[in-house]
Amino acid sequence: MTAARSLTGSLVIHSARLVDGGSVQDDAWVRFDDGKVSGRGVGDSWTAADEVVDAAASAGQGALLTPGFIDIHGHGGAGASFDDGIDAIRAARTLHRDHGTTRAVVSLVTAPLDALARRVEDIAALMTTDADILGSHLEGPFLDPAHHGAHEPTLLREPRAADVARLLEAGRGTIRQMTIAPELPGGLDAIRLVVEAGAAAAVGHTSADAATAVAAFEAGASILTHAFNAMPGIHHRAPGPVLAAAADHRVVLEAIADGVHLDPHVIKLVFDSAPGRVALITDAMAAAGSADGHYDLGAVSVTVRDGIARADETGSIAGSTLTQDVALRRAIAAGVALPDAVRALTETPARAIGCGAGLGRLEAGFAADAVLLDAQLRVVRVWVGDRS
């Protein structure tokens, strides 16, 4: 694997299997000019560029070219947590970028309101210099205490309108999603506030039944936070929020394909139940790309053993050590078709957070974010284009 690099000038990548937009095109080429996709085709119809990359020569026969991966829910990596400031965010992003994640939303765990407001302000400022940062995701504090997972339960709170508005204002339009348990007092009104502000409201860390989840989606919620985890499962007399989300064409279901959060059969079930509406996320914490040991996830102490992160006090799964290239391989191993798995890393997450007009595809005018993989789906090269 070579380090990700930013694009300037012109570049042609040819002789690749192009996986984009839910389809596969053999012997394809894509041209980039000054950080944007400027053309694509098949065979040898491409014209000269400042740099020409033969995909087959670089990555072997069967080399794949995909849009850059987009992670809309992750907490860190390389020993660094997104909650710990700009240097930590950049360190973790370097790791994930080298694994194909060209753009990411910075997810924050539950913390006191003042701390969260400062953190989203810092992320808003970081976006002016670091084009790979798409904004922030507040996974807390408006969560159900019975499904707190790796969030510190004493810091959870009901979603009062003033508190929701304060965080949205601190983000200055850069908060991409906010997870809310809709059954909490004020939950549905909070969802409406988030949507009115131009962000995506997500249902998660919740005790909601199917009817409450439907009410949340009718109020404007459009993402299900890490489906099946920190919420009621599917029962034949109580279908819960997962089936409610799968039945609603407006809702994207996040899935963590790490072999811990979801059984492979369940990964396949999610894709089959919500075609074109699955976003493969990492939910990665600081230990991604690092050794087993003790870590902090916000206010929660975590131990990672054999690559599995669990909260010390409760034993709850505490995020993952996943990267998105591994998620791709595990989704394929679970039986998900290659075009569907790639779309769940690219086009669908971009659309879920309102970035579908410029990210997630290798079409003319889109950001020149691309990943070259070998036939075993290992990342060989990564390119990051201009700000979309």
Residue pairs with C-beta under 8 A, 6 or more apart in sequence:
1 98
1 99
1 378
1 379
1 380
1 381
2 380
2 381
2 382
3 98
3 382
4 97
4 98
4 102
4 382
4 383
4 384
5 382
5 383
5 384
6 35
6 383
6 384
6 385
7 32
7 34
7 35
7 368
7 383
7 384
7 385
7 386
8 34
8 35
9 33
9 34
9 49
9 50
9 51
10 31
10 32
10 33
10 34
10 38
10 49
10 50
10 51
11 31
11 32
11 49
11 50
11 51
11 52
11 53
11 368
11 383
12 29
12 30
12 31
12 32
12 46
12 47
12 48
12 49
12 51
12 52
12 53
13 29
13 30
13 32
13 53
13 55
13 65
13 370
13 372
14 28
14 29
14 44
14 46
14 52
14 53
14 54
14 55
15 27
15 29
15 54
15 55
15 56
15 57
15 63
16 27
16 28
16 29
16 30
16 55
16 56
16 63
16 64
16 65
16 372
17 24
17 25
17 26
17 27
17 28
17 62
17 63
17 64
17 65
18 24
18 25
18 28
18 30
18 40
18 64
18 65
18 66
18 362
19 64
19 65
19 66
19 338
19 339
19 342
20 66
20 67
20 342
20 346
20 361
20 362
20 363
21 343
21 347
21 361
21 363
22 276
22 339
22 340
22 343
22 347
23 339
24 338
24 339
25 42
26 42
27 42
27 43
28 40
28 41
28 42
28 65
29 40
29 41
29 42
29 43
29 45
29 46
30 37
30 39
30 40
30 65
30 362
30 370
31 37
31 38
31 39
31 40
31 46
31 47
31 49
32 38
32 368
32 370
32 383
32 385
34 386
35 367
35 368
35 385
35 386
35 387
36 364
36 365
36 366
36 367
36 368
36 385
36 386
37 361
37 362
37 363
37 364
37 365
37 366
37 367
37 368
37 385
38 364
39 46
39 364
40 362
40 363
40 364
53 372
53 381
55 63
55 65
55 372
56 63
58 372
58 380
58 381
59 372
59 373
59 374
59 375
59 380
59 381
60 374
60 375
61 375
62 374
62 375
63 372
63 373
63 374
63 375
63 380
64 372
64 373
64 374
64 375
64 377
65 362
65 370
65 371
65 372
65 373
66 100
66 342
66 345
66 346
66 362
66 370
66 371
66 373
67 342
67 346
67 347
67 359
67 360
67 361
67 362
67 366
67 369
67 370
67 371
68 100
68 101
68 102
68 103
68 346
68 359
68 367
68 369
68 370
68 371
68 382
68 383
68 384
68 385
69 99
69 100
69 101
69 102
69 324
69 325
69 328
69 345
69 346
69 371
70 101
70 102
70 103
70 104
70 134
70 345
70 346
70 349
70 350
70 355
70 359
70 360
71 96
71 101
71 103
71 104
71 105
71 281
71 282
71 284
71 324
71 349
72 104
72 105
72 134
72 137
72 176
72 177
72 223
72 254
72 279
72 281
72 349
72 352
72 353
73 105
73 107
73 137
73 139
73 177
73 225
73 226
73 254
73 279
73 281
73 282
73 283
74 82
74 92
74 96
74 101
74 104
74 105
74 106
74 107
74 281
74 282
74 283
74 284
74 288
75 81
75 82
75 83
75 107
75 108
75 109
75 283
75 284
75 285
75 286
75 297
75 319
76 82
76 83
76 84
76 88
76 92
76 284
76 285
76 286
76 288
77 91
77 92
77 93
77 95
77 96
77 284
77 285
77 286
77 287
77 288
77 289
77 290
77 323
78 91
78 92
78 94
78 95
78 286
78 288
78 289
78 290
79 91
79 286
79 287
79 289
79 290
79 295
80 87
80 88
80 89
80 91
80 92
80 286
81 88
81 92
81 285
81 286
81 295
81 296
81 297
81 298
82 88
82 89
82 92
82 106
82 107
82 108
83 108
83 109
83 111
83 119
83 297
83 298
85 122
86 122
86 126
89 106
89 123
89 126
89 133
90 130
92 284
92 286
92 288
93 101
93 104
93 130
93 132
93 133
95 288
95 289
95 323
96 104
96 282
96 284
96 288
96 323
96 324
97 132
97 382
97 384
98 379
98 382
99 289
99 323
99 324
99 325
99 326
99 379
100 323
100 324
100 325
100 328
100 345
100 371
100 373
100 379
100 382
101 282
101 323
101 324
102 132
102 369
102 370
102 371
102 382
102 383
102 384
102 385
103 132
103 133
103 134
103 355
103 359
103 367
103 369
104 132
104 133
104 134
105 134
105 135
105 136
105 137
105 176
105 177
105 353
106 123
106 133
106 135
106 136
106 137
107 136
107 137
107 139
107 283
108 116
108 119
108 120
108 136
108 137
108 138
108 139
108 140
108 298
109 139
109 140
109 150
109 151
109 297
109 298
109 299
109 300
110 139
110 140
110 141
110 143
110 148
110 151
110 152
110 155
110 156
110 298
110 299
111 119
111 140
111 141
111 155
111 298
111 299
112 155
113 141
113 157
113 163
113 166
113 167
116 138
116 141
116 167
116 170
117 166
117 167
117 170
118 170
119 136
120 136
120 138
120 167
120 170
120 171
120 174
120 175
121 170
121 171
121 172
123 133
123 135
123 136
123 171
123 174
124 135
124 136
124 170
124 171
124 172
124 173
124 174
126 133
127 133
127 134
127 135
127 174
131 384
131 386
131 387
132 384
134 176
134 353
134 355
135 171
135 174
135 175
135 176
135 353
136 171
136 174
136 175
136 176
137 175
137 176
137 177
137 178
137 179
137 202
138 167
138 175
138 177
138 178
138 179
139 151
139 179
139 204
139 205
139 225
140 151
140 155
140 156
140 179
140 205
141 151
141 155
141 156
141 157
142 156
142 157
142 158
142 159
142 164
142 178
142 179
142 180
142 181
142 184
142 187
142 190
143 151
143 156
143 179
143 180
143 181
143 204
143 205
143 206
143 230
144 156
144 181
144 183
144 184
144 205
144 206
144 207
145 153
145 156
146 207
147 181
147 205
147 206
147 207
147 230
147 231
148 156
148 205
148 230
148 316
149 205
149 229
149 230
149 311
149 316
149 317
149 318
150 297
150 298
150 300
150 302
150 309
150 311
150 316
150 317
150 318
150 319
151 205
151 298
151 300
152 298
152 299
152 300
155 299
157 163
158 184
158 185
158 186
159 180
159 184
159 186
159 187
159 189
159 190
160 186
161 186
161 189
161 190
161 193
164 178
164 190
164 193
164 194
165 193
167 175
167 178
168 175
168 178
168 193
168 194
168 197
168 199
173 197
173 198
175 194
175 197
175 199
176 199
176 200
176 353
176 354
177 199
177 200
177 201
177 202
177 223
177 352
177 353
178 194
178 199
178 200
178 201
178 202
179 202
179 203
179 204
179 205
179 225
180 187
180 190
180 191
180 194
180 201
180 202
180 203
180 204
180 216
180 221
181 187
181 203
181 204
181 205
181 206
181 207
181 208
182 188
182 191
182 203
182 206
182 208
182 212
182 213
182 215
182 216
182 219
182 221
183 206
183 207
183 208
183 212
187 216
188 215
188 216
188 219
190 201
191 201
191 216
191 219
191 220
191 221
192 219
192 220
194 200
194 201
194 220
195 201
195 219
195 220
195 221
195 222
198 354
200 221
200 222
200 223
200 352
200 353
200 354
201 216
201 219
201 220
201 221
201 222
201 223
202 221
202 222
202 223
202 224
202 225
202 254
203 213
203 216
203 217
203 221
203 223
203 224
203 225
203 231
203 241
203 245
204 224
204 225
204 226
204 230
204 231
205 225
205 230
205 231
206 212
206 213
206 230
206 231
206 241
207 231
207 232
208 216
208 231
208 232
208 240
208 241
209 232
209 238
209 240
209 241
210 238
210 239
210 240
210 241
210 243
210 244
212 241
213 240
213 241
213 244
213 245
214 244
214 248
217 244
217 245
217 248
217 250
217 251
221 251
222 250
222 251
222 252
222 352
223 251
223 252
223 253
223 254
223 279
223 352
224 241
224 242
224 245
224 251
224 252
224 253
224 254
225 254
226 254
226 255
226 256
226 261
226 281
226 283
227 242
227 245
227 253
227 254
227 255
227 262
227 270
228 242
228 261
228 262
228 266
228 270
229 256
229 261
229 262
229 317
231 240
231 241
231 242
232 238
232 240
232 241
233 240
233 242
234 240
234 242
234 243
242 253
243 273
245 251
245 253
245 274
246 253
246 270
246 273
246 274
246 277
249 277
251 274
251 277
252 274
252 277
252 278
252 279
252 348
252 349
252 351
252 352
253 270
253 274
253 277
253 278
253 279
254 278
254 279
254 281
255 262
255 267
255 270
255 271
255 278
255 279
255 280
255 281
255 344
256 262
256 280
256 281
256 282
256 283
256 320
256 322
256 327
257 267
257 280
257 322
257 327
257 330
257 331
257 334
258 282
258 320
258 321
258 322
258 326
258 327
258 330
259 330
260 308
260 317
260 320
261 283
261 317
261 320
262 270
264 330
264 333
264 334
264 335
265 334
267 330
267 331
267 334
267 336
268 334
268 335
268 336
270 278
271 278
271 331
271 336
271 340
271 341
271 344
275 340
276 340
276 343
276 348
277 348
278 340
278 344
278 348
279 344
279 348
279 349
279 352
280 324
280 327
280 328
280 331
280 341
280 344
280 345
280 349
281 327
281 349
282 288
282 320
282 322
282 323
282 324
282 327
283 319
283 320
283 322
284 319
284 320
284 321
284 322
284 323
285 295
285 297
285 302
285 309
285 318
285 319
285 320
285 321
286 295
286 296
286 297
287 293
287 295
287 302
287 304
287 307
287 309
287 321
288 320
288 321
288 322
288 323
289 321
289 323
290 321
291 304
292 304
292 305
292 306
292 307
293 303
293 304
294 301
294 302
294 303
294 304
294 312
295 301
295 302
295 303
295 304
295 309
296 302
297 309
297 311
297 318
297 319
300 311
300 312
300 313
300 318
301 311
301 312
301 313
302 309
302 310
302 311
302 312
302 318
302 319
303 309
303 310
303 312
304 310
304 321
307 321
308 317
308 321
309 317
309 318
309 319
309 320
309 321
310 316
310 317
310 318
311 318
324 345
325 371
325 373
325 377
325 378
325 379
327 345
328 341
328 342
328 345
328 377
329 376
329 377
331 341
331 344
332 338
332 341
332 377
336 344
346 360
346 361
347 356
347 360
347 361
348 360
349 360
350 356
350 359
350 360
350 361
351 360
355 388
357 388
358 365
358 366
358 367
358 388
359 366
359 367
359 369
359 388
360 366
362 370
366 385
366 388
367 385
367 386
367 387
367 388
368 383
368 384
368 385
368 386
369 383
369 384
369 385
370 382
370 383
370 385
371 379
371 381
371 382
371 383
372 379
372 380
372 381
372 382
373 379
373 380
374 380
